[in-house]
């Protein structure tokens, strides 16, 4: 390339290296990145897409959520908490007709049923009529029963008065029920209701329970079935769980505690055989 200097003379000069390289680059096309050059960073859109991955269609997401919820419902019902409603007044005033209750099962994972617990249990045999033992009539109802959404019958709710080895007697001279020689002060009974109008003297077999409803005049419990199979005793294996709370109606919202009268250590002194 020629150029004119200030004196007006022509002179040959070498084009700047950068200009030559630019010409070569333009002629040969894009220049490949050097092996030591860092790669271009990915765009934010590419990073978002790579991080998210391929999403499921909406209907599949809904199906997964539904199945997960049902599985959790089965696990909770089987191992932790189950809901029931109260159909009769045999446990008044603690539990009223149409109360919705929660029965927890955690207490009996490693512990035993205790005196004073209000428990829900399966019919030991012959305690309920056929009409009271509501069973699912079709496949849909059976499926709902598995998930705790169909209210089947076959369960009872009573208070535990005696456990295995206890001697339970009715009544002493003050008309009190006596457990292992200790009279029960049953302040939880309805006013004006006697502890029992039926006399009995039983020793509870190991692994069994003697249960009674709080509303004694209106409760068909262990006293009513002494002449039947099992002698009125309930196998501990039949116990579904312990009544933990009333959750409906809202005006009845309450946690259920064991009466203090059953905390006395004197009950543990079992009678001599």
VOKEGU-713407 format. One record per residue (C-alpha): residue number from 0; residue in three letters; z, y, x. Coordinates in nm, 2 decimals, decimal comma. Layout:
N
+-----+---------+--------+--------+--------+
| num | residuo |     zz |     yy |     xx |
+-----+---------+--------+--------+--------+
| NUM |     ALA |      Z |      Y |      X |
...
+-----+---------+--------+--------+--------+
This chain:
273
+-----+---------+--------+--------+--------+
| num | residuo |     zz |     yy |     xx |
+-----+---------+--------+--------+--------+
|   0 |     UNK |   0,00 |   0,00 |   0,00 |
|   1 |     UNK |  -0,09 |   0,35 |   0,14 |
|   2 |     UNK |   0,13 |   0,65 |   0,11 |
|   3 |     UNK |   0,09 |   1,01 |   0,22 |
|   4 |     UNK |   0,36 |   1,15 |   0,45 |
|   5 |     UNK |   0,47 |   1,51 |   0,46 |
|   6 |     UNK |   0,21 |   1,58 |   0,73 |
|   7 |     UNK |  -0,07 |   1,46 |   0,51 |
|   8 |     UNK |  -0,14 |   1,15 |   0,72 |
|   9 |     UNK |  -0,20 |   0,82 |   0,55 |
|  10 |     UNK |   0,02 |   0,53 |   0,66 |
|  11 |     UNK |   0,06 |   0,17 |   0,56 |
|  12 |     UNK |   0,40 |   0,06 |   0,45 |
|  13 |     UNK |   0,55 |  -0,26 |   0,35 |
|  14 |     UNK |   0,65 |  -0,26 |  -0,02 |
|  15 |     UNK |   1,03 |  -0,30 |  -0,07 |
|  16 |     UNK |   1,15 |  -0,66 |  -0,08 |
|  17 |     UNK |   1,29 |  -0,61 |  -0,42 |
|  18 |     UNK |   0,95 |  -0,50 |  -0,56 |
|  19 |     UNK |   0,78 |  -0,81 |  -0,41 |
|  20 |     UNK |   1,04 |  -1,04 |  -0,55 |
|  21 |     UNK |   1,00 |  -0,88 |  -0,89 |
|  22 |     UNK |   0,62 |  -0,93 |  -0,87 |
|  23 |     UNK |   0,66 |  -1,29 |  -0,78 |
|  24 |     UNK |   0,91 |  -1,35 |  -1,05 |
|  25 |     UNK |   0,69 |  -1,19 |  -1,31 |
|  26 |     UNK |   0,40 |  -1,41 |  -1,20 |
|  27 |     UNK |   0,59 |  -1,74 |  -1,18 |
|  28 |     UNK |   0,78 |  -1,71 |  -1,50 |
|  29 |     UNK |   1,16 |  -1,72 |  -1,56 |
|  30 |     UNK |   1,37 |  -1,78 |  -1,25 |
|  31 |     UNK |   1,59 |  -2,09 |  -1,27 |
|  32 |     UNK |   1,96 |  -2,03 |  -1,21 |
|  33 |     UNK |   2,08 |  -2,11 |  -0,87 |
|  34 |     UNK |   2,29 |  -2,42 |  -0,84 |
|  35 |     UNK |   2,59 |  -2,22 |  -0,75 |
|  36 |     UNK |   2,55 |  -1,97 |  -1,04 |
|  37 |     UNK |   2,80 |  -2,01 |  -1,33 |
|  38 |     UNK |   2,65 |  -2,12 |  -1,66 |
|  39 |     UNK |   2,62 |  -1,86 |  -1,94 |
|  40 |     UNK |   2,92 |  -1,87 |  -2,17 |
|  41 |     UNK |   2,86 |  -2,02 |  -2,52 |
|  42 |     UNK |   2,83 |  -1,79 |  -2,80 |
|  43 |     UNK |   3,12 |  -1,75 |  -3,04 |
|  44 |     UNK |   2,92 |  -1,91 |  -3,32 |
|  45 |     UNK |   2,85 |  -2,22 |  -3,10 |
|  46 |     UNK |   3,22 |  -2,25 |  -3,01 |
|  47 |     UNK |   3,32 |  -2,23 |  -3,38 |
|  48 |     UNK |   3,07 |  -2,49 |  -3,48 |
|  49 |     UNK |   3,17 |  -2,73 |  -3,20 |
|  50 |     UNK |   3,54 |  -2,69 |  -3,27 |
|  51 |     UNK |   3,51 |  -2,74 |  -3,65 |
|  52 |     UNK |   3,28 |  -3,05 |  -3,63 |
|  53 |     UNK |   3,10 |  -3,18 |  -3,92 |
|  54 |     UNK |   3,29 |  -3,11 |  -4,24 |
|  55 |     UNK |   3,32 |  -3,35 |  -4,54 |
|  56 |     UNK |   3,15 |  -3,27 |  -4,87 |
|  57 |     UNK |   3,39 |  -3,12 |  -5,12 |
|  58 |     UNK |   3,40 |  -3,43 |  -5,34 |
|  59 |     UNK |   3,51 |  -3,64 |  -5,04 |
|  60 |     UNK |   3,78 |  -3,40 |  -4,95 |
|  61 |     UNK |   3,91 |  -3,41 |  -5,30 |
|  62 |     UNK |   3,91 |  -3,79 |  -5,30 |
|  63 |     UNK |   4,09 |  -3,81 |  -4,97 |
|  64 |     UNK |   4,36 |  -3,57 |  -5,10 |
|  65 |     UNK |   4,40 |  -3,76 |  -5,42 |
|  66 |     UNK |   4,43 |  -4,10 |  -5,24 |
|  67 |     UNK |   4,68 |  -3,95 |  -5,00 |
|  68 |     UNK |   4,89 |  -3,80 |  -5,28 |
|  69 |     UNK |   4,90 |  -4,14 |  -5,47 |
|  70 |     UNK |   5,00 |  -4,33 |  -5,15 |
|  71 |     UNK |   5,28 |  -4,08 |  -5,09 |
|  72 |     UNK |   5,39 |  -4,12 |  -5,45 |
|  73 |     UNK |   5,41 |  -4,50 |  -5,41 |
|  74 |     UNK |   5,61 |  -4,47 |  -5,09 |
|  75 |     UNK |   5,85 |  -4,21 |  -5,23 |
|  76 |     UNK |   5,91 |  -4,42 |  -5,55 |
|  77 |     UNK |   5,95 |  -4,75 |  -5,36 |
|  78 |     UNK |   6,18 |  -4,63 |  -5,08 |
|  79 |     UNK |   6,33 |  -4,29 |  -5,16 |
|  80 |     UNK |   6,35 |  -4,15 |  -5,52 |
|  81 |     UNK |   6,25 |  -4,26 |  -5,86 |
|  82 |     UNK |   6,26 |  -4,06 |  -6,19 |
|  83 |     UNK |   6,40 |  -4,19 |  -6,52 |
|  84 |     UNK |   6,48 |  -4,05 |  -6,86 |
|  85 |     UNK |   6,79 |  -4,13 |  -7,06 |
|  86 |     UNK |   6,71 |  -4,29 |  -7,40 |
|  87 |     UNK |   7,07 |  -4,33 |  -7,55 |
|  88 |     UNK |   7,41 |  -4,17 |  -7,55 |
|  89 |     UNK |   7,60 |  -4,46 |  -7,38 |
|  90 |     UNK |   7,67 |  -4,25 |  -7,07 |
|  91 |     UNK |   7,77 |  -3,92 |  -7,24 |
|  92 |     UNK |   7,89 |  -3,67 |  -7,15 |
|  93 |     UNK |   7,77 |  -3,73 |  -6,79 |
|  94 |     UNK |   7,42 |  -3,81 |  -6,91 |
|  95 |     UNK |   7,28 |  -3,70 |  -7,24 |
|  96 |     UNK |   6,99 |  -3,83 |  -7,45 |
|  97 |     UNK |   6,65 |  -3,72 |  -7,30 |
|  98 |     UNK |   6,80 |  -3,61 |  -6,97 |
|  99 |     UNK |   6,55 |  -3,66 |  -6,68 |
| 100 |     UNK |   6,73 |  -3,80 |  -6,38 |
| 101 |     UNK |   6,65 |  -3,87 |  -6,02 |
| 102 |     UNK |   6,77 |  -4,20 |  -5,87 |
| 103 |     UNK |   6,80 |  -4,21 |  -5,49 |
| 104 |     UNK |   6,77 |  -4,54 |  -5,30 |
| 105 |     UNK |   6,86 |  -4,42 |  -4,95 |
| 106 |     UNK |   7,24 |  -4,47 |  -4,99 |
| 107 |     UNK |   7,20 |  -4,84 |  -5,04 |
| 108 |     UNK |   6,97 |  -4,90 |  -4,74 |
| 109 |     UNK |   7,27 |  -4,97 |  -4,52 |
| 110 |     UNK |   7,56 |  -4,90 |  -4,75 |
| 111 |     UNK |   7,71 |  -5,09 |  -5,04 |
| 112 |     UNK |   7,74 |  -5,00 |  -5,41 |
| 113 |     UNK |   8,07 |  -4,83 |  -5,46 |
| 114 |     UNK |   8,31 |  -4,81 |  -5,75 |
| 115 |     UNK |   8,24 |  -4,50 |  -5,96 |
| 116 |     UNK |   7,87 |  -4,49 |  -5,88 |
| 117 |     UNK |   7,64 |  -4,44 |  -6,17 |
| 118 |     UNK |   7,36 |  -4,68 |  -6,11 |
| 119 |     UNK |   7,02 |  -4,78 |  -6,27 |
| 120 |     UNK |   6,96 |  -5,15 |  -6,27 |
| 121 |     UNK |   6,72 |  -5,41 |  -6,40 |
| 122 |     UNK |   6,83 |  -5,60 |  -6,71 |
| 123 |     UNK |   7,03 |  -5,91 |  -6,58 |
| 124 |     UNK |   6,90 |  -6,10 |  -6,88 |
| 125 |     UNK |   6,94 |  -6,05 |  -7,26 |
| 126 |     UNK |   7,10 |  -5,71 |  -7,24 |
| 127 |     UNK |   6,80 |  -5,53 |  -7,39 |
| 128 |     UNK |   6,60 |  -5,61 |  -7,70 |
| 129 |     UNK |   6,22 |  -5,67 |  -7,68 |
| 130 |     UNK |   6,16 |  -5,33 |  -7,82 |
| 131 |     UNK |   6,36 |  -5,17 |  -7,54 |
| 132 |     UNK |   6,17 |  -5,35 |  -7,27 |
| 133 |     UNK |   5,85 |  -5,14 |  -7,28 |
| 134 |     UNK |   5,58 |  -5,30 |  -7,06 |
| 135 |     UNK |   5,24 |  -5,17 |  -6,97 |
| 136 |     UNK |   4,98 |  -5,30 |  -7,21 |
| 137 |     UNK |   4,66 |  -5,26 |  -7,01 |
| 138 |     UNK |   4,52 |  -5,21 |  -6,66 |
| 139 |     UNK |   4,54 |  -4,83 |  -6,68 |
| 140 |     UNK |   4,91 |  -4,84 |  -6,78 |
| 141 |     UNK |   4,99 |  -5,09 |  -6,51 |
| 142 |     UNK |   4,82 |  -4,87 |  -6,25 |
| 143 |     UNK |   5,02 |  -4,57 |  -6,37 |
| 144 |     UNK |   5,34 |  -4,77 |  -6,36 |
| 145 |     UNK |   5,28 |  -4,84 |  -5,99 |
| 146 |     UNK |   5,27 |  -4,47 |  -5,92 |
| 147 |     UNK |   5,57 |  -4,39 |  -6,14 |
| 148 |     UNK |   5,36 |  -4,22 |  -6,41 |
| 149 |     UNK |   5,42 |  -4,47 |  -6,69 |
| 150 |     UNK |   5,78 |  -4,49 |  -6,82 |
| 151 |     UNK |   5,84 |  -4,86 |  -6,85 |
| 152 |     UNK |   6,16 |  -5,00 |  -6,99 |
| 153 |     UNK |   6,38 |  -5,29 |  -6,87 |
| 154 |     UNK |   6,63 |  -5,07 |  -6,69 |
| 155 |     UNK |   6,99 |  -4,97 |  -6,78 |
| 156 |     UNK |   7,22 |  -4,70 |  -6,65 |
| 157 |     UNK |   7,60 |  -4,76 |  -6,63 |
| 158 |     UNK |   7,90 |  -4,67 |  -6,42 |
| 159 |     UNK |   8,03 |  -4,93 |  -6,17 |
| 160 |     UNK |   8,39 |  -5,01 |  -6,24 |
| 161 |     UNK |   8,44 |  -5,32 |  -6,03 |
| 162 |     UNK |   8,26 |  -5,46 |  -5,72 |
| 163 |     UNK |   8,27 |  -5,81 |  -5,57 |
| 164 |     UNK |   8,62 |  -5,95 |  -5,55 |
| 165 |     UNK |   8,78 |  -5,70 |  -5,78 |
| 166 |     UNK |   9,00 |  -5,79 |  -6,07 |
| 167 |     UNK |   8,93 |  -5,57 |  -6,37 |
| 168 |     UNK |   9,17 |  -5,58 |  -6,66 |
| 169 |     UNK |   9,19 |  -5,40 |  -6,99 |
| 170 |     UNK |   9,43 |  -5,28 |  -7,07 |
| 171 |     UNK |   9,78 |  -5,18 |  -6,95 |
| 172 |     UNK |  10,05 |  -5,05 |  -7,18 |
| 173 |     UNK |   9,89 |  -4,70 |  -7,15 |
| 174 |     UNK |   9,55 |  -4,84 |  -7,26 |
| 175 |     UNK |   9,41 |  -4,78 |  -6,91 |
| 176 |     UNK |   9,15 |  -5,00 |  -6,74 |
| 177 |     UNK |   9,31 |  -5,15 |  -6,43 |
| 178 |     UNK |   9,13 |  -5,24 |  -6,11 |
| 179 |     UNK |   9,32 |  -5,45 |  -5,85 |
| 180 |     UNK |   9,65 |  -5,34 |  -6,01 |
| 181 |     UNK |   9,56 |  -4,97 |  -6,00 |
| 182 |     UNK |   9,52 |  -4,78 |  -6,34 |
| 183 |     UNK |   9,21 |  -4,57 |  -6,37 |
| 184 |     UNK |   9,25 |  -4,21 |  -6,48 |
| 185 |     UNK |   8,91 |  -4,18 |  -6,64 |
| 186 |     UNK |   8,89 |  -3,80 |  -6,71 |
| 187 |     UNK |   8,51 |  -3,84 |  -6,73 |
| 188 |     UNK |   8,52 |  -4,02 |  -7,07 |
| 189 |     UNK |   8,45 |  -3,82 |  -7,38 |
| 190 |     UNK |   8,75 |  -3,67 |  -7,55 |
| 191 |     UNK |   8,91 |  -3,90 |  -7,80 |
| 192 |     UNK |   8,74 |  -4,22 |  -7,67 |
| 193 |     UNK |   8,97 |  -4,51 |  -7,56 |
| 194 |     UNK |   8,89 |  -4,67 |  -7,22 |
| 195 |     UNK |   8,81 |  -4,99 |  -7,41 |
| 196 |     UNK |   8,88 |  -5,14 |  -7,75 |
| 197 |     UNK |   8,79 |  -5,48 |  -7,61 |
| 198 |     UNK |   9,04 |  -5,67 |  -7,40 |
| 199 |     UNK |   8,92 |  -5,85 |  -7,08 |
| 200 |     UNK |   9,05 |  -5,99 |  -6,76 |
| 201 |     UNK |   8,78 |  -6,07 |  -6,51 |
| 202 |     UNK |   8,73 |  -6,12 |  -6,13 |
| 203 |     UNK |   8,40 |  -6,00 |  -6,02 |
| 204 |     UNK |   8,20 |  -6,26 |  -5,81 |
| 205 |     UNK |   8,08 |  -6,16 |  -5,47 |
| 206 |     UNK |   7,75 |  -5,98 |  -5,47 |
| 207 |     UNK |   7,80 |  -5,87 |  -5,84 |
| 208 |     UNK |   7,92 |  -5,57 |  -6,03 |
| 209 |     UNK |   8,12 |  -5,50 |  -6,34 |
| 210 |     UNK |   7,97 |  -5,20 |  -6,52 |
| 211 |     UNK |   8,07 |  -4,99 |  -6,82 |
| 212 |     UNK |   7,92 |  -4,69 |  -7,00 |
| 213 |     UNK |   8,13 |  -4,37 |  -7,01 |
| 214 |     UNK |   8,08 |  -4,34 |  -7,39 |
| 215 |     UNK |   8,27 |  -4,67 |  -7,44 |
| 216 |     UNK |   8,25 |  -4,69 |  -7,82 |
| 217 |     UNK |   7,87 |  -4,67 |  -7,80 |
| 218 |     UNK |   7,79 |  -4,87 |  -7,49 |
| 219 |     UNK |   7,67 |  -5,23 |  -7,47 |
| 220 |     UNK |   7,78 |  -5,31 |  -7,11 |
| 221 |     UNK |   7,96 |  -5,59 |  -6,92 |
| 222 |     UNK |   8,22 |  -5,62 |  -7,19 |
| 223 |     UNK |   7,95 |  -5,71 |  -7,45 |
| 224 |     UNK |   7,80 |  -5,99 |  -7,24 |
| 225 |     UNK |   8,09 |  -6,19 |  -7,11 |
| 226 |     UNK |   7,97 |  -6,49 |  -7,32 |
| 227 |     UNK |   7,61 |  -6,46 |  -7,20 |
| 228 |     UNK |   7,42 |  -6,57 |  -6,89 |
| 229 |     UNK |   7,59 |  -6,42 |  -6,59 |
| 230 |     UNK |   7,92 |  -6,36 |  -6,77 |
| 231 |     UNK |   7,85 |  -5,99 |  -6,80 |
| 232 |     UNK |   7,82 |  -5,93 |  -6,43 |
| 233 |     UNK |   7,52 |  -5,75 |  -6,27 |
| 234 |     UNK |   7,38 |  -5,88 |  -5,94 |
| 235 |     UNK |   7,37 |  -5,61 |  -5,68 |
| 236 |     UNK |   7,01 |  -5,71 |  -5,61 |
| 237 |     UNK |   6,92 |  -5,58 |  -5,96 |
| 238 |     UNK |   7,03 |  -5,23 |  -5,87 |
| 239 |     UNK |   6,74 |  -4,98 |  -5,84 |
| 240 |     UNK |   6,95 |  -4,70 |  -5,70 |
| 241 |     UNK |   7,22 |  -4,44 |  -5,76 |
| 242 |     UNK |   7,19 |  -4,15 |  -6,00 |
| 243 |     UNK |   7,16 |  -3,85 |  -5,78 |
| 244 |     UNK |   7,07 |  -3,55 |  -6,01 |
| 245 |     UNK |   6,98 |  -3,43 |  -6,35 |
| 246 |     UNK |   6,66 |  -3,24 |  -6,32 |
| 247 |     UNK |   6,57 |  -3,17 |  -6,68 |
| 248 |     UNK |   6,63 |  -2,98 |  -6,91 |
| 249 |     UNK |   6,68 |  -2,69 |  -6,67 |
| 250 |     UNK |   7,01 |  -2,60 |  -6,85 |
| 251 |     UNK |   7,15 |  -2,94 |  -6,74 |
| 252 |     UNK |   7,04 |  -2,92 |  -6,38 |
| 253 |     UNK |   7,32 |  -3,08 |  -6,18 |
| 254 |     UNK |   7,40 |  -3,30 |  -5,88 |
| 255 |     UNK |   7,60 |  -3,62 |  -5,98 |
| 256 |     UNK |   7,91 |  -3,69 |  -5,78 |
| 257 |     UNK |   8,14 |  -3,99 |  -5,78 |
| 258 |     UNK |   8,48 |  -3,91 |  -5,95 |
| 259 |     UNK |   8,76 |  -3,86 |  -5,71 |
| 260 |     UNK |   8,97 |  -4,12 |  -5,88 |
| 261 |     UNK |   8,76 |  -4,39 |  -5,71 |
| 262 |     UNK |   8,84 |  -4,25 |  -5,36 |
| 263 |     UNK |   9,18 |  -4,41 |  -5,36 |
| 264 |     UNK |   9,22 |  -4,68 |  -5,09 |
| 265 |     UNK |   9,46 |  -4,87 |  -5,31 |
| 266 |     UNK |   9,16 |  -5,02 |  -5,49 |
| 267 |     UNK |   9,07 |  -5,21 |  -5,18 |
| 268 |     UNK |   9,39 |  -5,42 |  -5,20 |
| 269 |     UNK |   9,23 |  -5,72 |  -5,37 |
| 270 |     UNK |   9,44 |  -5,94 |  -5,59 |
| 271 |     UNK |   9,57 |  -6,27 |  -5,45 |
| 272 |     UNK |   9,35 |  -6,57 |  -5,56 |
+-----+---------+--------+--------+--------+
